[in-house]
Amino acid sequence: MSTPTPSTSTSIERCTLVTLGMFIVDEFRFLTEDGEPTGKTQEPEIGGGGTYCTPTLSVERLPPAQIGMIVDRGNDFSPAFQRTLDSYGPIFQYRDDPTRRTTRAANIYRGELRGFEYLLPRVRISPKDLVSTRLEAPKMLHFICSPTRALEIIAELRELQWDPVLIYEPIPDLCIPEEMPQLVQVIPSLHILSPNADEALTLLSLPLPPTASTITKAATELYTASPKPPGAVIIRAGELGAYVYSPQYPGVWVPPCDREGKPVVDVTGAGNAFLGGLAAGLELAGGDVLEAAVYASVTAGFTIEQDSLPPMREGLGEEARRRLEVLRKRVELKK
């Protein structure tokens, strides 16, 4: 496997955000509640939590050169996927391995339930993989993993003497009560802890489905779980919006943005995109976490309006600004 292209200049500005999330080729299976194929089919699409986190940042006016991610390309990497990634600008660093296929996963829809399973081995990305590339020592680092893996990443960052703003998504499969002791060890190093509502409630053995009251309870419990709290807990709750809990904003709901009449097509990647928008907002709003959550909500809104990644298109910036202003006014009324 090749290493990412090394940096050729010692004066290159640090990336604002780098994600350790992966690029995945998403496949789709549609089943009845009895497990039989429905007959519906869908072509494979670009996927992966890191992939959804990064391009959406360019929607929120951060230059692509300030964003970074490693993409592991196998011997079957689609030229169409490459053209799509290229359309976002110089975000991606590539590692090529002609001996393997690109990581793939199946999104399995069975009635109203959605499952996920890897079809090919994952290629893990660590902070040390960023050394000697334009991605090294970023201002912010986004990662999606188990609490145990998060502790390893934090230890590696200390070894490298990097001190980025850490934006952490617990991996869904391990948002279980048994993981709370490890998460408590992770929390003191975090600037942003952001599970979705189901994940937060399951971690804390709170009842499902989520409600506004159980989400506020979960945010408080996560914020106070460690003697040294994170900078903020943000619970992403779909149609309910996002709940921000921090010292400056001890409990504020940020509603979903007004999508100007456009329907929901596919919610895949919306949570990852939310955190990409959050990172953009933190940079553009001078670290104000509530204002950043407004950016995040707008970013997630664009993501759910089509299958796969939101395309770069004419007029997108103006549309984003309109949505930001409308949502900003709604949140101001809640303060």
Secondary structure as GFF3:
##gff-version 3
##sequence-region A 1 335
A	DSSP	beta_strand	17	19	.	.	.	ID=ss1
A	DSSP	beta_strand	24	31	.	.	.	ID=ss2
A	DSSP	beta_strand	45	47	.	.	.	ID=ss3
A	DSSP	alpha_helix	49	53	.	.	.	ID=ss4
A	DSSP	alpha_helix	55	59	.	.	.	ID=ss5
A	DSSP	three_ten_helix	64	66	.	.	.	ID=ss6
A	DSSP	beta_strand	67	73	.	.	.	ID=ss7
A	DSSP	alpha_helix	79	86	.	.	.	ID=ss8
A	DSSP	beta_strand	92	96	.	.	.	ID=ss9
A	DSSP	beta_strand	104	110	.	.	.	ID=ss10
A	DSSP	beta_strand	113	118	.	.	.	ID=ss11
A	DSSP	three_ten_helix	127	130	.	.	.	ID=ss12
A	DSSP	beta_strand	140	145	.	.	.	ID=ss13
A	DSSP	alpha_helix	147	160	.	.	.	ID=ss14
A	DSSP	beta_strand	165	170	.	.	.	ID=ss15
A	DSSP	three_ten_helix	172	174	.	.	.	ID=ss16
A	DSSP	three_ten_helix	177	179	.	.	.	ID=ss17
A	DSSP	alpha_helix	180	186	.	.	.	ID=ss18
A	DSSP	three_ten_helix	187	189	.	.	.	ID=ss19
A	DSSP	beta_strand	192	193	.	.	.	ID=ss20
A	DSSP	alpha_helix	197	203	.	.	.	ID=ss21
A	DSSP	alpha_helix	212	223	.	.	.	ID=ss22
A	DSSP	beta_strand	232	236	.	.	.	ID=ss23
A	DSSP	three_ten_helix	238	240	.	.	.	ID=ss24
A	DSSP	beta_strand	242	245	.	.	.	ID=ss25
A	DSSP	beta_strand	250	254	.	.	.	ID=ss26
A	DSSP	alpha_helix	270	284	.	.	.	ID=ss27
A	DSSP	alpha_helix	289	303	.	.	.	ID=ss28
A	DSSP	alpha_helix	316	334	.	.	.	ID=ss29
###
